[in-house]
C-alpha cells in the first residue's frame, strides 16, 4: 500500500527560483523541497508571491531563473500541455464551464487524455461519491444550479479526475462562507488521508494553514521567511512578521486548536463516574482543546467529561489540563 501511495504522488523541488515582471521581483530566489504526499501550504499577505510560486509549478507563469523539478526532472523538459494535464489545479472561482454539465466538467482532462468513455463515466461516478455528491442528482446539473460549496467540490473533483501526481490549489475556499469553508477543509483532509497526493495549497488565512498543512511556508516580499510544521511555527516564530500572522497574543488559542482533547484528558475518577450532573457537559476526545475551553467558558465550569466516538465516557478534562502541558502536571 505504501508503494502505491508513493506512486500516486510526486516530489517537487524549487531551486533558487526567481520570477521578475519587468523591474519588479515577485519571487526572489526561493528554495523549497516538497516531499511526495505532503500537503504544503504557502501563506502570506497579498502580493507576497505565493500564487506566483504556485503557478510557476505548472508553467501558467514561466520562472525567470532557477530550476523547478518534479521527481527530479525539470518542468521545462516536459511538453507544456502534458505537464498541466498531469497536475490537478483548483482555484477560488472553480473555473467550471457554465454551459457544460457537472459530469462533462469533471471529465475534461480524461477526455483530453483520450480515456475511453466508459472509464471517464466510471471516474466521474467515483469522484462524485468520494465528495459526497449523489450522481443521480448532480451529474446532469449545470454550474449555475450549484451552491458555492457544491461548485467548489466539483472543481476539486475535476482537478483530481485524471489521478494527478500533484494537486495545486489557489485560495480554493476563499470565497465561501465560514461554515461551508470549514466543511470543505474537513473534506480535503479526509480526501488526503485516502489519496496521499502531493498538494501545494495557497491561502492568506493562517487558521486555514494551521488546520490543513503538514508544513507551512510563510512568504513575505517574494521570499520564504520561515517554514515548518504548525507546531514549530507557533512555538518559535522566526520574526515579528510571522508572529503577527500567527495572531500575536492569540497564538495560545491557535495552538490549542491543534491539540486534541485525548492528549490531555485523564481517566475518570469514581466520583466523576457517579456525577450525573456533569453528563450533559462533555466534549469528544477528538475535539480540540480550543473547543473544550470554549465550552468551559460558556457554561462557567472548570471541567468536562470526555466521550469517545461511540459516546461512551472515557475520561475527564479540567481547565488545568487545558492550560498546562501534561509533562508539567506532575
C-alpha positions as CSV (number, residue, x, y, z in Angstrom):
1,X,0.0,0.0,0.0
2,X,2.8,2.4,0.8
3,X,4.4,1.9,-2.6
4,X,1.0,2.6,-4.3
5,X,0.7,5.8,-2.3
6,X,4.2,6.9,-3.3
7,X,3.4,6.2,-7.0
8,X,0.4,8.4,-6.8
9,X,2.3,11.4,-5.8
10,X,5.4,13.3,-6.9
11,X,8.3,15.2,-5.3
12,X,8.5,19.0,-6.1
13,X,11.7,21.0,-5.9
14,X,12.2,24.7,-6.3
15,X,15.9,25.6,-6.5
16,X,16.8,29.3,-6.4
17,X,13.6,30.1,-8.3
18,X,13.0,33.7,-9.2
19,X,10.2,35.5,-11.1
20,X,10.5,39.0,-12.4
21,X,7.8,41.1,-14.0
22,X,9.9,43.8,-15.7
23,X,11.7,45.6,-12.9
24,X,9.6,44.0,-10.2
25,X,10.9,40.8,-8.5
26,X,7.7,38.9,-7.4
27,X,9.6,35.8,-6.2
28,X,13.2,36.1,-5.1
29,X,15.5,33.0,-5.3
30,X,13.4,30.7,-3.2
31,X,14.4,27.2,-2.3
32,X,11.7,24.7,-1.4
33,X,11.5,20.9,-1.4
34,X,8.1,19.3,-1.1
35,X,8.2,15.5,-0.4
36,X,5.8,13.1,-2.0
37,X,2.4,13.0,-0.3
38,X,2.9,16.2,1.6
39,X,0.2,18.9,2.0
40,X,2.3,22.1,1.8
41,X,0.6,25.4,2.4
42,X,2.0,28.7,1.2
43,X,0.8,31.6,3.3
44,X,1.3,35.3,3.5
45,X,-0.2,38.7,2.8
46,X,-1.5,39.8,-0.6
47,X,1.3,40.3,-3.1
48,X,3.9,38.2,-1.2
49,X,4.5,35.9,-4.2
50,X,2.6,32.8,-3.0
51,X,0.2,32.5,-6.0
52,X,3.0,33.3,-8.4
53,X,5.1,30.5,-6.9
54,X,2.2,28.1,-7.3
55,X,1.5,29.0,-10.9
56,X,5.2,28.5,-11.8
57,X,4.9,24.9,-10.9
58,X,2.5,24.1,-13.7
59,X,4.0,26.8,-16.0
60,X,1.0,29.0,-16.1
61,X,3.7,31.5,-15.2
62,X,7.2,30.9,-16.5
63,X,10.0,31.3,-14.0
64,X,12.8,33.8,-14.8
65,X,15.7,32.0,-13.1
66,X,16.4,28.8,-11.1
67,X,15.0,25.3,-11.6
68,X,11.7,23.7,-10.8
69,X,11.8,19.9,-10.8
70,X,9.1,17.2,-10.5
71,X,10.6,13.9,-9.5
72,X,14.0,15.2,-10.5
73,X,13.1,16.3,-14.0
74,X,13.0,20.0,-14.9
75,X,9.5,21.1,-15.8
76,X,10.7,22.8,-19.0
77,X,11.7,19.4,-20.2
78,X,8.0,18.4,-20.2
79,X,5.6,19.4,-23.0
80,X,3.7,22.3,-21.5
81,X,0.2,20.8,-22.1
82,X,1.2,17.4,-20.9
83,X,2.7,18.8,-17.8
84,X,-0.6,20.6,-16.9
85,X,-2.6,17.5,-17.6
86,X,-0.6,15.6,-15.0
87,X,-1.1,18.3,-12.4
88,X,-4.5,19.0,-10.9
89,X,-5.4,22.7,-10.5
90,X,-8.2,24.1,-8.3
91,X,-8.9,27.8,-7.9
92,X,-11.2,30.0,-6.0
93,X,-13.6,30.7,-8.9
94,X,-13.7,27.0,-9.7
95,X,-13.2,27.7,-13.5
96,X,-16.2,25.4,-14.4
97,X,-17.5,25.8,-17.9
98,X,-21.0,27.2,-17.4
99,X,-22.5,25.5,-20.5
100,X,-21.2,22.1,-19.5
101,X,-22.9,19.7,-17.1
102,X,-21.1,18.6,-13.9
103,X,-20.2,15.3,-15.4
104,X,-18.7,16.8,-18.5
105,X,-16.8,19.4,-16.4
106,X,-15.3,16.6,-14.3
107,X,-14.4,14.5,-17.3
108,X,-12.5,17.4,-19.1
109,X,-8.9,16.2,-18.6
110,X,-9.6,12.5,-19.1
111,X,-11.2,13.4,-22.4
112,X,-8.1,15.4,-23.4
113,X,-6.1,12.3,-22.4
114,X,-8.3,10.2,-24.7
115,X,-9.6,7.9,-22.0
116,X,-12.4,5.6,-23.1
117,X,-15.9,6.9,-22.4
118,X,-16.6,4.0,-20.0
119,X,-13.5,4.8,-18.0
120,X,-14.5,8.5,-17.8
121,X,-18.0,7.7,-16.7
122,X,-16.7,5.4,-14.0
123,X,-14.2,8.0,-12.8
124,X,-17.0,10.7,-12.7
125,X,-19.1,8.3,-10.6
126,X,-16.2,7.5,-8.3
127,X,-15.3,11.2,-7.6
128,X,-18.9,12.3,-7.0
129,X,-19.2,9.5,-4.5
130,X,-15.9,10.4,-2.9
131,X,-17.0,14.0,-2.5
132,X,-20.4,13.1,-1.1
133,X,-22.5,14.2,-4.1
134,X,-25.2,12.0,-5.4
135,X,-24.6,11.2,-9.0
136,X,-28.3,11.0,-10.0
137,X,-28.8,14.5,-8.5
138,X,-25.7,16.3,-9.6
139,X,-24.2,14.7,-12.7
140,X,-26.6,16.4,-15.1
141,X,-26.7,19.8,-13.3
142,X,-25.0,23.0,-14.6
143,X,-22.7,25.2,-12.5
144,X,-25.4,27.9,-12.0
145,X,-27.6,25.3,-10.3
146,X,-24.9,24.6,-7.7
147,X,-24.3,26.2,-4.3
148,X,-20.9,27.7,-3.7
149,X,-19.7,24.7,-1.7
150,X,-21.1,22.2,-4.3
151,X,-19.3,24.1,-7.1
152,X,-16.1,24.1,-5.2
153,X,-16.4,20.3,-4.7
154,X,-16.9,19.9,-8.4
155,X,-13.8,22.0,-9.0
156,X,-11.8,19.7,-6.8
157,X,-13.3,16.6,-8.5
158,X,-12.2,18.0,-11.9
159,X,-8.7,18.6,-10.6
160,X,-8.5,15.0,-9.4
161,X,-10.2,13.4,-12.4
162,X,-7.0,12.2,-14.2
163,X,-5.5,11.0,-10.9
164,X,-2.7,13.6,-11.0
165,X,0.6,13.2,-9.1
166,X,0.4,16.8,-7.9
167,X,-2.6,19.0,-6.9
168,X,-2.2,22.8,-6.9
169,X,-4.9,24.7,-5.0
170,X,-5.0,28.5,-5.2
171,X,-7.3,30.0,-2.5
172,X,-9.9,27.4,-3.4
173,X,-12.2,28.1,-0.4
174,X,-11.6,31.8,-0.1
175,X,-14.9,33.0,-1.4
176,X,-17.1,30.7,0.7
177,X,-18.9,31.4,3.9
178,X,-17.2,30.2,7.1
179,X,-19.4,27.1,7.7
180,X,-19.0,25.8,4.1
181,X,-15.3,26.7,4.2
182,X,-14.7,24.6,7.3
183,X,-16.7,21.7,5.8
184,X,-14.6,21.7,2.7
185,X,-11.4,21.9,4.7
186,X,-12.5,18.8,6.6
187,X,-13.4,17.2,3.2
188,X,-9.9,18.0,1.9
189,X,-8.2,16.4,4.9
190,X,-10.4,13.3,4.6
191,X,-9.5,13.0,0.9
192,X,-5.8,13.5,1.6
193,X,-5.9,10.8,4.2
194,X,-7.1,8.4,1.5
195,X,-5.3,9.7,-1.6
196,X,-1.9,10.9,-0.3
197,X,-1.4,13.4,-3.1
198,X,1.4,16.0,-3.2
199,X,-0.6,19.2,-2.6
200,X,0.5,22.8,-2.7
201,X,-2.2,25.0,-1.3
202,X,-2.2,28.8,-1.3
203,X,-4.1,30.8,1.3
204,X,-3.8,34.1,3.1
205,X,-5.7,32.7,6.1
206,X,-3.3,31.4,8.8
207,X,-6.1,29.5,10.6
208,X,-6.7,27.5,7.4
209,X,-3.0,26.9,7.0
210,X,-2.6,25.7,10.6
211,X,-5.5,23.3,10.1
212,X,-4.5,21.8,6.8
213,X,-0.8,21.8,6.5
214,X,1.8,19.1,7.0
215,X,4.1,22.0,6.5
216,X,3.6,25.8,6.4
217,X,5.7,28.0,4.2
218,X,5.4,31.7,5.2
219,X,6.3,34.2,2.4
220,X,6.9,37.9,2.5
221,X,8.0,40.2,-0.3
222,X,8.8,37.2,-2.6
223,X,10.9,35.4,-0.1
224,X,10.4,32.4,2.3
225,X,10.8,33.8,5.8
226,X,10.0,30.5,7.7
227,X,8.8,27.0,7.0
228,X,7.9,24.1,9.3
229,X,5.1,22.4,11.0
230,X,2.2,24.3,12.5
231,X,3.6,23.3,15.9
232,X,7.1,24.5,15.1
233,X,5.9,27.9,13.9
234,X,3.6,28.5,16.8
235,X,6.3,27.6,19.3
236,X,9.1,29.7,17.7
237,X,8.0,32.2,15.0
238,X,11.1,33.5,13.2
239,X,10.3,37.1,13.5
240,X,7.7,39.7,14.3
241,X,6.0,39.3,10.9
242,X,5.5,35.6,11.3
243,X,4.3,36.2,14.9
244,X,1.7,38.7,13.7
245,X,0.5,36.3,11.0
246,X,0.1,33.7,13.7
247,X,-2.2,36.1,15.7
248,X,0.2,37.6,18.2
249,X,-1.4,37.2,21.6
250,X,-3.9,34.7,20.1
251,X,-1.1,32.2,19.4
252,X,-2.0,30.2,22.6
253,X,-5.6,29.7,21.3
254,X,-4.3,28.7,17.8
255,X,-2.0,26.2,19.4
256,X,-4.9,24.9,21.5
257,X,-6.8,24.3,18.2
258,X,-4.1,21.9,17.1
259,X,-4.2,19.8,20.3
260,X,-6.8,17.0,20.7
261,X,-8.6,16.5,24.0
262,X,-7.4,12.9,24.0
263,X,-3.9,14.2,24.5
264,X,-4.7,15.9,27.8
265,X,-7.6,14.0,29.3
266,X,-7.4,12.0,32.5
267,X,-9.0,8.7,33.5
268,X,-12.4,9.1,35.2
269,X,-12.4,9.0,39.0
270,X,-15.1,7.0,40.8
271,X,-16.7,10.3,41.9
272,X,-16.9,11.6,38.3
273,X,-18.4,8.3,37.1
274,X,-21.3,8.8,39.6
275,X,-21.8,12.5,39.0
276,X,-24.9,12.7,36.8
277,X,-24.9,16.5,36.8
278,X,-21.9,16.5,34.5
279,X,-23.3,14.1,32.0
280,X,-24.6,16.9,29.7
281,X,-21.3,18.8,29.8
282,X,-19.0,16.7,27.7
283,X,-16.6,17.0,24.8
284,X,-15.4,14.5,22.3
285,X,-11.9,13.0,22.6
286,X,-11.2,14.1,19.1
287,X,-12.2,17.7,19.7
288,X,-9.6,20.4,20.1
289,X,-8.6,22.0,23.4
290,X,-9.8,25.2,22.0
291,X,-13.3,23.8,21.6
292,X,-13.2,22.4,25.1
293,X,-12.1,25.7,26.5
294,X,-14.9,27.5,24.7
295,X,-17.4,25.1,26.3
296,X,-16.0,25.6,29.7
297,X,-16.1,29.4,29.4
298,X,-19.7,29.3,28.0
299,X,-21.0,27.1,30.8
300,X,-18.9,28.6,33.6
301,X,-17.3,25.2,34.6
302,X,-13.7,24.1,35.0
303,X,-14.0,20.5,34.0
304,X,-15.7,18.4,31.3
305,X,-16.4,14.7,30.7
306,X,-14.8,13.2,27.6
307,X,-16.6,10.8,25.3
308,X,-15.3,8.5,22.6
309,X,-16.7,8.2,19.1
310,X,-19.4,5.9,20.4
311,X,-20.5,8.4,23.0
312,X,-19.0,6.4,25.9
313,X,-17.4,8.3,28.8
314,X,-13.7,7.7,28.6
315,X,-12.1,10.4,30.7
316,X,-12.3,14.0,32.1
317,X,-10.6,17.2,31.2
318,X,-10.0,20.1,33.6
319,X,-9.1,23.7,33.0
320,X,-5.7,22.9,34.4
321,X,-5.3,20.1,31.8
322,X,-6.0,22.6,29.1
323,X,-3.6,25.3,30.1
324,X,-0.8,23.2,31.5
325,X,1.0,20.6,29.3
326,X,0.8,17.0,30.7
327,X,4.5,16.9,31.3
328,X,4.1,19.8,33.7
329,X,1.2,18.4,35.6
330,X,3.1,16.2,37.9
